[in-house]
Amino acid sequence: MAGTRSDNQPAGVSGNEPTFRDARPADIGVLLLITILASFTPIAVQAAVRSFPPILGGVLRFAIASALLGAMLASRRKLPRLRRSDFLRVILLGLVCVPINQFAFWGGVGLANPSHSAMFYSSTPVLVTLMVCLIGVEKWSIRIVLAAVLASAGVVAILIHSGLQLRGRYFRGDLLLLLAALTWSGYLVFSRPLNARYGSLATQFWVFLAGTAISIPLVGADSFSVHWAHILWISWIGLFYLSVVIAVLVFFLFNWSMMRQPPSRVSTFTNAAYPLTLIWEALIHHRLPSPWFLLGSLLLLSGMALTLSRPRAKVIVAEDFDPVSPQQPSAPPPDNRPERV
């Protein structure tokens, strides 16, 4: 339970960290919604990058998202002040989430394609699992590692038929997309303490605002070189989708899920967004699924099944736990039942 540390709590887990509960229909429904919405992300980036340079597009995206989040929180009077001890974490997360990740992601998609983006972001479950186990949020287990590896192997299998090229512009794009996957995974893991303390929306606002402020000096030249009157309408649609649907709605739902369920389950389950991206591309180009797609889908579903059948955590999150609100409910008595292995 948030704000409570029992004697049986694993070492390395902060007392402000909520423990996890069994997946419920509402939790699975949220993960499915995240998956469907996120599957259009590479396509939206490819549309936006036709008119916007990578860093400028990324900064505009998070500037819009920051303004929307700030207005929402101000209207609800739920924008808590940051503790001084959290300033450095917010600045570092802003640096990672906005200028570094967005330059890598937009630049990688521009040089490669959405399929390459799908392949590298398929490593997110493995990276998140390794990170959360290294810092003690989750315990190492064969189930955790196998689920993440199966899901990632499934997506890679789906993408083998695309004939990945590790040379020239594709190679540079792939390196950028690898950096994007690493920084995204780090953001998911290391923003969790802030989510527990301030809530998901407030954490997103402070991180996005910090990242946007850091990036302003980097976009001066791009903002003057862009011909704003000639920006394609499809690029505006892509920027709107990335700013409002992904950066506000999906990021919030992702953080909300990360506070209620094990991070490895969330990242592995939502990894299905990337095969969906290929489905949308297949519909556009009238291509039938290949045997690699069927094999990859089977592996991916197997990884999801493993994450959804994880043993229950020792302490269950209370029904009134609300990661959106900075105020946390009082802690229930610790659950002293023996841990299931």
Sequence and secondary structure as in RCSB ss.txt:
>XXXX:A:sequence
MAGTRSDNQPAGVSGNEPTFRDARPADIGVLLLITILASFTPIAVQAAVRSFPPILGGVLRFAIASALLGAMLAS
RRKLPRLRRSDFLRVILLGLVCVPINQFAFWGGVGLANPSHSAMFYSSTPVLVTLMVCLIGVEKWSIRIVLAAVL
ASAGVVAILIHSGLQLRGRYFRGDLLLLLAALTWSGYLVFSRPLNARYGSLATQFWVFLAGTAISIPLVGADSFS
VHWAHILWISWIGLFYLSVVIAVLVFFLFNWSMMRQPPSRVSTFTNAAYPLTLIWEALIHHRLPSPWFLLGSLLL
LSGMALTLSRPRAKVIVAEDFDPVSPQQPSAPPPDNRPERV
>XXXX:A:secstr
 TT   TTS TT  TTS       HHHHHHHHHHHHHHTTHHHHHHHHTTTS HHHHHHHHHHHHHHHHHHHHHH
HT      GGGHHHHHHHHHIIIIIHHHHHHHHHHHS HHHHHHHHTTHHHHHHHHHHHTTSS   HHHHHHHHH
HHHHHHHHHHTT    SHHHHHHHHHHHHHHHHHHHHHHHTHHHHHHH HHHHHHHHHHHHHHHHGGGSHHHHHH
S GGG  HHHHHHHHIIIIIIIIIIHHHHHHHHHHS HHHHHHHGGGHHHHHHHHHHHHHT    HHHHHHHHHH
HHHHHHHHT    SS   TT  TTSS          S    
